[in-house]
Structures are given as C-alpha cells and as structure tokens.
Amino acid sequence: MKNILIDANIFLEVLLAQEKSEQCKRILKKFQQGNQRGVVSSFTIDAILIIMTRNKKENKDLELFITSLLNYKGLVIHQITIKDRLEATKLMKSHNIDYEDAITLQTAFSNNIKEILSLDKHFDKVKEIKRIESL
C-alpha cells in the first residue's frame, strides 16, 4: 500500500464543517482505520490549529483534533527539518507557490510520495505529484 500526502484542507473541511465535510470525513476514516496509509507534516498540523483558532474554535476542539491524530492507524506525521524548510524556499521559486504549499510539496518529496490528497487545484500545475480528491 502506497503512502498519500494529506493536505490541510481535507482535515479543515471536516473541522470547520465546510461544503465537502462529509466526503472528507469518509476519506479520513480510511486513514483512521488503517485501510489507507498517509503522511501529514508537523507544519500542516500547526497550520490547521492556527486556522481553527482564527475560526474561533475552542481549546477543547484543538485538543480533540490533536488527540484524534494519535488514533489514526494509517497516518505518519513527518517532522519538518531545517533541510525541508530550505528546500521549500527553492520550491517556492521553481514552482511559483507560497511557503505553505512548498512545505507540503517538500514533505511529499522527503517521503517519496507521488500523490497528494487535496482540494486545492493549484497542485495540478506541479508535474512531480498527482493531486487526487478522493480515494
């Protein structure tokens, strides 16, 4: 079973009860149960928590999200390194993307991942990775 990189927006759809919340909930359940293997970066987790805070989520909601990650049988958390950060700055220039997307892309490269689960179509312009919206 191959690893798939999970973008922040998949989690945020569920956490913020957005338009594709139910679809993303079904997808994330596959990772929770271990039926699918995925990677998310520590940077992405922090970005999710910041967005939740900006959206007035309570501390208990933040704690619940963090705790829930421990129960994902099919999820690996990639700890962002200084090298990842440096490589991301190069990706910003070469792919004309912002730092957040560059770190996400670098996480894929650091883990030899070829697919990203994301609702953001701007990853379609990155030739080295295939964007998918569902499993």
C-alpha positions in Angstrom: 0.0 0.0 0.0 1.5 3.4 -1.0 1.5 6.5 1.1 -0.5 9.5 0.1 0.2 13.0 1.4 -2.8 14.6 3.1 -3.2 18.4 2.6 -4.6 20.6 5.4 -7.8 21.3 3.5 -9.0 17.7 3.9 -8.9 18.0 7.7 -10.3 21.6 7.6 -13.3 20.6 5.6 -14.4 18.4 8.5 -13.1 20.5 11.4 -14.9 23.7 10.1 -18.0 21.9 8.8 -17.4 23.1 5.3 -19.1 22.2 2.0 -17.2 18.9 1.4 -17.2 17.9 5.1 -19.0 14.5 4.6 -16.8 13.5 1.7 -13.6 14.3 3.6 -14.9 12.6 6.7 -15.3 9.3 4.7 -11.8 9.7 3.3 -10.2 10.4 6.7 -11.9 7.3 8.1 -9.9 5.1 5.8 -6.7 6.5 7.3 -8.1 6.2 10.9 -8.9 2.6 10.4 -5.6 1.9 8.7 -7.2 0.9 5.4 -5.1 3.6 3.7 -1.6 4.9 4.5 -0.9 8.6 4.6 1.6 11.3 5.7 0.9 14.7 7.1 3.6 17.2 8.2 4.0 18.7 11.6 3.8 22.1 9.8 0.4 21.1 8.3 -0.9 20.2 11.8 0.2 23.6 13.1 -1.4 25.4 10.2 -4.6 23.5 10.8 -4.5 24.5 14.5 -3.9 28.2 13.6 -6.8 28.2 11.2 -9.0 26.6 13.8 -8.0 29.3 16.3 -8.7 32.1 13.7 -12.2 30.5 13.2 -12.9 30.8 16.9 -12.7 27.1 17.7 -12.4 26.4 21.5 -9.3 24.9 23.1 -11.2 21.6 23.6 -11.7 21.4 19.8 -8.0 21.9 19.3 -7.2 19.3 21.9 -9.7 16.9 20.3 -8.1 17.3 16.9 -4.6 16.7 18.2 -5.7 13.7 20.3 -7.6 12.2 17.3 -4.3 12.1 15.3 -2.9 9.6 17.8 -5.7 7.2 16.9 -5.0 7.2 13.1 -3.7 3.8 12.4 -2.7 4.7 8.9 -1.1 8.1 9.5 2.5 9.1 9.8 3.5 12.6 11.0 6.6 13.9 9.2 8.6 16.2 11.4 9.7 19.2 9.3 13.5 19.6 9.3 15.7 22.6 8.5 16.6 20.9 5.2 12.9 20.6 4.4 12.5 24.3 5.0 15.5 25.2 2.9 14.3 23.0 0.0 10.8 24.5 0.3 12.2 28.0 -0.3 13.7 26.7 -3.6 10.3 25.1 -4.5 8.6 28.5 -4.0 10.7 29.9 -6.7 10.8 26.9 -9.1 7.0 26.2 -8.8 5.7 29.7 -8.1 3.9 28.7 -4.9 3.7 30.1 -1.4 5.7 28.7 1.5 2.8 26.6 3.0 2.3 24.8 -0.3 6.1 24.5 -0.8 6.5 22.8 2.6 3.6 20.5 1.7 5.3 19.6 -1.6 8.7 19.1 0.2 7.0 16.7 2.6 5.9 14.6 -0.3 9.4 14.7 -1.8 11.1 13.8 1.5 8.8 10.8 1.8 9.0 9.7 -1.8 5.2 10.3 -2.2 3.7 10.7 -5.7 0.1 11.6 -4.8 -1.4 14.4 -2.7 -4.9 14.3 -1.4 -6.1 17.9 -1.7 -8.9 20.1 -2.8 -6.5 22.8 -4.0 -6.3 22.7 -7.7 -3.1 24.7 -7.8 -1.2 21.5 -7.1 -2.3 20.4 -10.5 0.5 22.6 -12.0 3.1 20.6 -10.1 4.3 17.9 -12.5 6.1 15.8 -9.9 3.0 15.0 -7.9 -0.5 13.9 -8.8 -3.4 15.6 -7.0 -6.4 13.4 -6.1 -9.6 14.5 -4.4 -10.9 11.1 -3.3 -9.9 7.5 -2.6 
